[in-house]
Amino acid sequence: MSDQTTGLADNPLLVTSGLPPYHRIEAAHVVPAVRQVLTDAEKQLTHLEQNLTPTWKAVIEPLEEIDRPFEYAWKPVTHLFGVKNSPELREAYETVLGEVVQFGLRFKQSEPLYHALKAIKAGEDWQSLSETQHRIIEAKLLDAELAGIGLEGGQRNRFNEIAQELSQISTQFSNNVLDETKEFGLDLTEKDEVAGLPNSLLQLTAQAFNNAQTGDGDDTRRTPATPEDGPWRISLEIPVFMPFMQHSTRRDLREKLYRAFITRASSGEKDNTPLISRTLQLRQEQAELLGYASYAEVSLAEKMAPDVAAVEDMFETLRSASLTAGRQDLDDCQKLANDRGSDEPLAHWDIAFWAERLRESRFDYTDEQLRPYFPLEKVLAGLFNLVNRLFGITVSAADEEANVWHSDVRFFKIHDEEGNHVASFFLDPYSRPEDKRGGAWMDECLTRRRIGDRIQLPVAQLVCNSTPTVGDIPSLMTFREVETLFHEFGHGLQHMLTKVDEADASGINGVEWDAVELPSQFMENWCYHRPTVMEISGHYESGEPLPDELFEKLKAARTFRAGTLMLRQLLFGMTDMYLHDDYDPSSHESVFDVQRSIGEKTSVLPQLPEDRSLCSFQHIFAGGYAAGYYSYKWAEVLSADAFSAFEEAGLENEDVVRETGRRFRDTVLAQGGSRHPMEIYKEFRGREPNTDALLRHSGLA
Ligand code: ZN
């Protein structure tokens, strides 16, 4: 067969230098290129396994070489899957996805490699390796060990059996939640049943009603639902459930919906209760096989948090600081409800409603009022100025140097203080519902790494979903979109300003995942720093920066109900940690008892005895957050504490801001995964992090 027929000739996914030629990549290139790379990699890996000398040069360097073509052949495919999807691309992606995942496992579970890594660690070469190289090898060893590679015979078989069963249970768990969420539908036909609902929700739910009718045979004879006259189908999907709870004036319907929400997948055929017990049992057994006392210890082995006690300390400090504020939040809602003629004590299904009324009465601004002050171009210019002041880098447009996947996509280069080109990034700013998924993210395009005697510079992809330019009106961002841009840019900075040359530890690679949100959340803090906000804002018609009065409201809104929100996250985090650490699944205490007793310490309004929300807690039973839910708070503590280094030095003093910024750049951003995050953090901050700044920023101290 010629290269022409196999699709390999001039296949843009098979280039191995420069930027990925995005303009040329078609769905038809995916399968042949990925299979080619997989075949080559398999050959090279087998060869390596048969010829292992336990040194860095003979093991790690060839591994990096095996991995490298995936950066060009597979990364762009996953990227385009998110930003330029099509039925053809999806089909091609799904065709090879399993093979790529399989190869990743093969890598991780290779016994010869594992023994070679162990031999490097025990051998003479070890002392001559750098701290970064030590960390890379140790991380690979730990990864393999947690996948059961160190186990023998019967133990090994049992471990694999458990892994298999756990993966089936987690799929089942998630399917049950999805099914029960989908099955529930409350059809409202009377106007007084939808009183209070915003127009957007009426549209959504009338549409949902129509969608639910198709397929029952007689939909052609039915008059379709309209936003004005209904019927309206209310569901338990978050985009419907949340606004309904916030706006519906019908207390009886809110109660009905709330009760349905907290009992999803908790009875009948789709009951997740037995799956929860089984999961906890299996995880405990798995932990013991690996030589750990609990599953929580397994989870923490790969994280920044040193141990369960440190996480519990953090929980306790945050909890005790939030209780008073949480009670005050409830009192405020109760008082407002009373003032407006409702004399019953508030129940769970009243909180979102009255909190929303309270928010309206205190901060009477809307997204639409803020938008005109945040045209994308102005925000970007201000952001680039800020990172120039903080980190000494210069960001400049270089659109002509890259080929892009859509004409709206921009390309920028970053130069350091000496004028050296150090990194680049793509920015895909606008929403394109037809082929781009929602949300925002930072993705690695190319990773900084040594290739022979040259260094490949890092390239990032920043993806947002802002409103596109329409006619004369430029792209105007909501404040939340501005924060999101800063957040993703923070991830991008850690990826791009790395000084590490080993791909496994450069940028965000190798960073423990409870520390990976540090730079991103750190950057968000600047959105509440007055001089920065004045710099990133400018009315698209008058050029006026954001009025002071609006800025003050934004700032005040940041701490609105912070105590309540904190306590809610703590309830989830503490329950997760307890269930994976102290809890004995064979005891008489049910998992719901556990949540209730933790609820007594973290909730101002006692949990309902029939609350079964654990049955839909997918983060920990069907996601990667088991004994890891605490990470959200852990990262917030870190990022707030990091920002407070600037506050302490004096935000109005340009010299110290610059000095502190350079230190952040040279530690957190430059060193990434090359050292333990606590060591890096201490080098930046001069001490370990504490909760003071987070509590202060949240108005809880
Ligand atoms: Zn993030």
Residues whose N, C-alpha, C, O or C-beta is under 5 A from the ligand:
A	BS01	ZN	S520
